[in-house]
C-alpha cells in the first residue's frame, strides 16, 4: 500500500489487544512500516517478540506516521485521540475501532478533528482477549464500518477506505455515526445481553452441571459471546446505553409474543413468529447483491456523502475506492431490495 506520493504508508496501532493486535499483525504481514504501543509493559514486550517496533512512549510510536489506529478500551478513546492528534502532523489520518461511534464522532467534531479522524468499527472478533489471541486474517471479508463526514472529512474517508479494502480485504460499510449505533445495538450489543442472560441462568441453575454437560450447538452458539471479557462487554453496553435499551425493548416485545403464544397453546402464532425469525436468519447468507460503481469529483459533495450513507443504510458495502487525478471511484455491492409480507401486529 503506497500513499499518494508513492511512499510506503507508515502506520501505528495504539492498544494491541485482540482487535488492535490483529490490525497490527495484518499491517505487518502486508509489508507496511508499522509500530505498536500499549499501556501494558508486558504486552509491549510481546509485540517486540513478534518483530514489531514498540516504543515505551506513545508519542514515539505515532511520530511521523501516515495513519494511526486507536484500539484501546472505549472509555480511553477520547483522551487518546487528543494525545495522538497533538503528537502527529495534521496530515496524519486517525481512526478508531470502538464499538460505538456517535459520542466519539461528536467529541472529535467539537475539537476540529473531523478532517483527519474517521470513526471506525470492524465487525469482527472472538471471545478471547489480548495480543496472543490476535489473528492477522481476522478481518478477511468482515464488515468494517466507517463514518464519513462532510467536507474535508470525505478525503480522509477515501484514504482509509482504500487502505481497508486493499490491505485488510474488508467490506467497508459507510454509515452515519448515529445510524451505526442504532444498527449495532440490535446486531451486536443485544446479542451480548442475551448470551449473558442464557449463560448466567445456566450458572445459577441448581442443575448447572447437568445443563452444561448436555449443552450442544444451540446453547454454545447462543452463549458464545458471554465468554468475552466482562469489562469489555460492560464498556460496550454502557457506551451505547440508550440505543441498546431501545433495541432490547423490541426483542423483549417479540419474546413476550412467543411466551404468550406458548402459555395459550397457540401453535399458529408460535409457528408464525418463528417463521419471521427463520426468514431473517436465512437472509444472512441468501440475499443477492449487484455491483455498483460511482464516480465523484475530488472536491467532495453532498451527493457523494448521500450515496455513501444510503449504500450503508441499505446493507451495501464498498470493496474498492480509487482516487485519480480528477476524481474518486467507488466500487461496491448493493443488496437487492426485498419484498416482504410482514405479519399483522398482535391484537390487544
Steps between C-alpha positions, in 0.01 A plus 500: 500500500651830394397853567417763243865602481609140435653451845418194708224574751635521855248384756469476877263304720421631849360224720599149397236270646299263283380757243798733513738206496325355195525838325867513590575149371309558177685824425829325571407201281417742216854639518411844637725695731305460825565579864295397800437635847308375801478638854587154633874434513460122465292547186765730354756227559277247323476729197876537486537122514303467176720759333287816528673821614326600824642804680433554868351845434184553295631818339797309360275231351280747310761756396515566124231241420254522211218316680437405862245245621364567849411161649480549875192451722203725419529729806861581410441599138419872539815566700714286273362676194606838634843373604570337164365797305737729688797269434444452125509732198172639371511272197509186712178301466340387828237232554372279779346153531254566782160332501306829536544803280267795564657627822859485374405649162339797675804535728733513199278750316491735801879503499543562129634154412240394243737566209738227624303274734271233349300300757522129427377165628607162361223244552735217591633344814511194720420426863872508579711801592851633475778507245553125529147451363554736204463368145625682189215348296229608746361768266490301175160576340382655828272803503699804616284804568640844422310820575570760228462867583427783255760733354865411570382191686419334166865509393600330826228240451625419150857446620390266776249312283775429246731371775236272651391346172853453364689391811232341719271358226212645702154607383476871581151595616446879500253610766413812694622472860148512648374243251793272584417504870135414435595215267766338720271520802288225344767331288767473771428652839165339585642158401761553772219565748312188391814286508580625848144429616502148360840412642422676827174307543691176445759605759223562758304184421492232772562258212796701367735208445236292324402797280859562395566132435206489258572840339526450125508734201202717589629581849860538385407730210254698709741557787829533310556873554436458873864392502607854412692673781229655724664843511500524121131405481405749773685781320322417175151487653540815709650685204182441299250482784204685349510312169554164671202554728283596202609190308455283807141624530425375149656162579308480827175576317569214260584268790175601667311396186674164501438450871134599465446256215672226702284565807185495288600191308468710182686289246417726204645816660804317630569359154445837332740681730771239448447528126589870531817416684592232252458748213753738656741217572474373143561850363843507665637285220245507224445862398614576143705811428587700191818691428490876524755749364488873564743778422516841666723808465790533739354811660235291676129572508177442684410254224806286576423497872135413431606211274727359771244529780221351288720211388587401855149551636366267229740223602753568224874538521813610314776266389699760310581871518741651249600865477637632171609844389150637452268287705426203723338175392313270738434134422266306721199278536141598563260244642188426301184656638285241673123492479372366828155412618517622857269331751216692654581639845348312794154607610442672828 
